[in-house]
Amino acid sequence: MALHLVTGGGGFIGSNIVQELLKRGEKVRVLDNFSTGRRENLLSILSDIELIEGDIRSYHTVLDALDGVDYIYHQAALPSVPRSISDPITSNDVNISGTLNLLDVARRSKTIKRIVFASSSSVYGDAPEPKKVETLPPRPLSPYAVNKLCDEYYFLVFYKLYGLETVVIRYFNVFGGNQDPNSPYSAVIPKFIRLMKRGESPTIYGDGSTSRDFTYVQNVVWANLAAATAPNVAGEVINVACGESYSLNDLVQGINAALQTNIRPIYTDFRKGDIKHSLADISKAQRLLGYQVFIPFREGLQLTVQEMLNRKDV
Ligand SMILES: NC(=O)c1ccc[n+]([C@@H]2O[C@H](COP(=O)([O-])OP(=O)(O)OC[C@H]3O[C@@H](n4cnc5c(N)ncnc54)[C@H](O)[C@@H]3O)[C@@H](O)[C@H]2O)c1
């Protein structure tokens, strides 16, 4: 049986990948330092996985973590654009140096078959094209986006130089259960659900027409597992999203519907530097990974609200 390593497996997306791998009967190891992840995400499956608590920046930790591993899903990172703007040095250290450390150990491994990397739609920045296709020139607007873009180049170069099979997946605004609603850097969906569950109004920057290709996490999980074994994808960069965009007003309306409330948002000035619209072209994922949107936005939002209603910390 193959051994799968999920870096950042204690985080939101990582823990969902871990759960799916376990469901499929696979052997799973997690490497996480829980800097932004939550131990609760792994509580119910702790006895089914091997957990290495440590930092991707440590050579010896990564060496141990990669021992005997066949597939890696590299999710560990300091996410969030605003976090990288307030502390670009630490973001660079974790997101670039940590990733390079992982790649350098991986290239010497005799067992690793492929590494799948969690990149981000933020690399497109303010590209004016309405649909973001992988061939567009990157236009990063934040240290976080620069981190992810630099990582993408490392993944490509390690494939070309050392033959280490790598696949880069660009996520677009992923949401779902296990996402942290309580951090100052929390994403918009868990943040809005938490507020609206308490009867409070969420604040929208701008008039609410800002739109995103919100992607329920299970779609991203399936894409990761497909990317680990699909033929002819090594060295590729692939968007994974729903290929549909929804506005912040749609989002508030959807949460109201799921909560059976009628809470009105507060509108304030559009934030400088924010990207107005983000929408993915997902045809490459469909072609190379056989990807399809298993759970669309509205259904995913319903599921997420239900999951958040059951959590004590929300
Ligand atoms: N959530 C999204 O919408 C989204 C969009 C684009 C890309 N991504 C990327 O997907 C990945 C997962 O994101 P997420 O939303 O699950 O975030 P998350 O914060 O829940 O998960 C990141 C995990 O990495 C761990 N980690 C951080 N620094 C580490 C270190 N130095 N050593 C070991 N572990 C470390 C954290 O503790 C956490 O468990 C990240 O790489 C993120 O940049 C996420």
PDBQT file of the ligand as one rigid body, heavy atoms in Angstrom, charges set to zero:
ROOT
HETATM    1  N1  LIG A 401      -7.901  28.201   1.430  1.00  0.00    +0.000 N 
HETATM    2  C1  LIG A 401      -7.769  28.736   0.222  1.00  0.00    +0.000 C 
HETATM    3  O1  LIG A 401      -8.706  29.330  -0.327  1.00  0.00    +0.000 OA
HETATM    4  C2  LIG A 401      -6.476  28.628  -0.530  1.00  0.00    +0.000 A 
HETATM    5  C3  LIG A 401      -6.378  29.240  -1.789  1.00  0.00    +0.000 A 
HETATM    6  C4  LIG A 401      -5.187  29.129  -2.482  1.00  0.00    +0.000 A 
HETATM    7  C5  LIG A 401      -4.132  28.406  -1.969  1.00  0.00    +0.000 A 
HETATM    8  N2  LIG A 401      -4.238  27.849  -0.717  1.00  0.00    +0.000 N 
HETATM    9  C6  LIG A 401      -3.094  27.091  -0.191  1.00  0.00    +0.000 C 
HETATM   10  O2  LIG A 401      -3.553  25.829   0.233  1.00  0.00    +0.000 OA
HETATM   11  C7  LIG A 401      -2.774  25.368   1.329  1.00  0.00    +0.000 C 
HETATM   12  C8  LIG A 401      -3.672  24.998   2.502  1.00  0.00    +0.000 C 
HETATM   13  O3  LIG A 401      -4.367  26.161   2.904  1.00  0.00    +0.000 OA
HETATM   14  P1  LIG A 401      -5.478  26.151   4.043  1.00  0.00    +0.000 P 
HETATM   15  O4  LIG A 401      -6.531  27.089   3.625  1.00  0.00    +0.000 OA
HETATM   16  O5  LIG A 401      -5.826  24.763   4.371  1.00  0.00    +0.000 OA
HETATM   17  O6  LIG A 401      -4.689  26.848   5.233  1.00  0.00    +0.000 OA
HETATM   18  P2  LIG A 401      -4.383  26.328   6.718  1.00  0.00    +0.000 P 
HETATM   19  O7  LIG A 401      -3.712  27.462   7.412  1.00  0.00    +0.000 OA
HETATM   20  O8  LIG A 401      -5.598  25.771   7.333  1.00  0.00    +0.000 OA
HETATM   21  O9  LIG A 401      -3.346  25.162   6.443  1.00  0.00    +0.000 OA
HETATM   22  C9  LIG A 401      -1.956  25.348   6.366  1.00  0.00    +0.000 C 
HETATM   23  C10 LIG A 401      -1.307  24.321   7.273  1.00  0.00    +0.000 C 
HETATM   24  O10 LIG A 401       0.110  24.434   7.176  1.00  0.00    +0.000 OA
HETATM   25  C11 LIG A 401       0.647  24.335   8.507  1.00  0.00    +0.000 C 
HETATM   26  N3  LIG A 401       1.947  25.016   8.537  1.00  0.00    +0.000 N 
HETATM   27  C12 LIG A 401       2.178  26.346   8.429  1.00  0.00    +0.000 A 
HETATM   28  N4  LIG A 401       3.485  26.604   8.520  1.00  0.00    +0.000 NA
HETATM   29  C13 LIG A 401       4.095  25.392   8.692  1.00  0.00    +0.000 A 
HETATM   30  C14 LIG A 401       5.445  25.017   8.859  1.00  0.00    +0.000 A 
HETATM   31  N5  LIG A 401       6.426  25.924   8.872  1.00  0.00    +0.000 N 
HETATM   32  N6  LIG A 401       5.729  23.722   9.027  1.00  0.00    +0.000 NA
HETATM   33  C15 LIG A 401       4.732  22.772   9.035  1.00  0.00    +0.000 A 
HETATM   34  N7  LIG A 401       3.426  23.094   8.872  1.00  0.00    +0.000 NA
HETATM   35  C16 LIG A 401       3.119  24.388   8.698  1.00  0.00    +0.000 A 
HETATM   36  C17 LIG A 401      -0.377  25.021   9.374  1.00  0.00    +0.000 C 
HETATM   37  O11 LIG A 401      -0.259  24.710  10.741  1.00  0.00    +0.000 OA
HETATM   38  C18 LIG A 401      -1.666  24.537   8.749  1.00  0.00    +0.000 C 
HETATM   39  O12 LIG A 401      -2.094  23.326   9.332  1.00  0.00    +0.000 OA
HETATM   40  C19 LIG A 401      -1.793  26.491   1.650  1.00  0.00    +0.000 C 
HETATM   41  O13 LIG A 401      -0.581  26.213   0.980  1.00  0.00    +0.000 OA
HETATM   42  C20 LIG A 401      -2.443  27.702   1.040  1.00  0.00    +0.000 C 
HETATM   43  O14 LIG A 401      -1.499  28.699   0.706  1.00  0.00    +0.000 OA
HETATM   44  C21 LIG A 401      -5.382  27.937   0.019  1.00  0.00    +0.000 A 
ENDROOT
TORSDOF 0
